[in-house]
Amino acid sequence: MFRVRRICKPNNRADTWKLAGLLKRICAAYEAKGRNPATIYMSGFATPGDEITVCAEWDQESIESNPRAKVPEIIINKYAGELSALARSNEVEFHEIATDEKLRQWGES
């Protein structure tokens, strides 16, 4: 099991909630195609933080490439451009979840 986190930094403070709404729409498009639900959250806007970030985070069974055929058309045709206009950076992190099964495999039950 893996946790995937998309981290976006808005161009300016005023774009923070717009960016959160856009990430919600992007994730909903993927969820309609079967991806696990995502949580959208932010830091640094109304909470302490070095800078403002808006994140989408979800769990998935494996990490594999995402071919264009699996990307919803609305993301390609609309949301990708909107994301580029609102975010000065857009990164993805991958984290392996230490499930009980994986801990047992590594002798750490």
TIVEX-662350 format. One line per field, with one value per residue (C-alpha): x, y, z; residue number from 1. Coordinates in steps of 0.25 Angstrom, whole numbers. Each point is the difference from the previous one (the first is absolute). Example, Ala and Ser with C-alpha at 12.3 -4.5 7.8 and 13.67 -1.06 7.14 Angstrom:
<rs>
px: c(49/6)
py: c(-18/14)
pz: c(31/-2)
n: c(1/2)
</rs>
This chain:
<rs>
px: c(0/5/-4/1/1/-1/6/-4/5/-9/5/-6/-8/-13/1/0/-14/-2/12/-7/-13/8/7/-13/-6/13/-1/-15/3/10/-10/-11/10/2/12/-2/-5/9/1/3/7/9/10/5/-12/-8/10/15/9/12/-8/-14/-2/-12/0/-8/3/-5/4/2/4/12/8/0/1/-13/-1/-8/-12/-2/-1/-14/-2/-4/13/8/-9/-4/6/15/0/-7/9/12/-6/-3/13/14/4/-6/7/-4/5/-1/0/0/-10/5/-12/0/3/12/5/-1/7/12/-1/-5/-13)
py: c(0/14/14/10/15/11/13/13/14/11/12/9/-1/4/-13/-9/-4/0/-10/-8/-1/-3/-12/-5/0/-7/-11/-1/-3/-11/-6/-1/-9/-9/7/0/13/11/10/15/8/13/6/13/8/0/-10/2/-3/5/1/-3/-14/-6/-16/-11/-14/-14/-14/-10/-15/2/10/0/9/8/-1/11/-10/-1/15/6/9/12/0/0/10/10/-3/-1/14/5/-7/7/13/-1/-7/4/-14/-14/-12/-14/-9/-15/-6/-15/-3/-9/-10/-12/-9/8/1/-16/-2/8/-7/12/-5)
pz: c(0/-3/3/-11/3/-10/5/-7/4/-5/-7/10/13/-7/-9/12/1/-15/-1/11/-8/-13/7/5/-14/-6/11/-2/-15/4/11/-11/-7/12/8/15/6/3/11/-3/10/1/10/2/-4/13/7/4/-11/-8/-13/-5/-6/-5/0/-5/6/-2/1/-11/0/-10/-7/-15/-11/-4/-15/-7/-3/15/2/0/-13/9/7/-13/-7/11/14/-3/-6/12/9/-7/1/15/5/0/3/-1/6/3/12/1/14/3/12/11/0/9/-11/-5/14/2/-14/6/13/8/5)
n: c(1/2/3/4/5/6/7/8/9/10/11/12/13/14/15/16/17/18/19/20/21/22/23/24/25/26/27/28/29/30/31/32/33/34/35/36/37/38/39/40/41/42/43/44/45/46/47/48/49/50/51/52/53/54/55/56/57/58/59/60/61/62/63/64/65/66/67/68/69/70/71/72/73/74/75/76/77/78/79/80/81/82/83/84/85/86/87/88/89/90/91/92/93/94/95/96/97/98/99/100/101/102/103/104/105/106/107/108/109)
</rs>
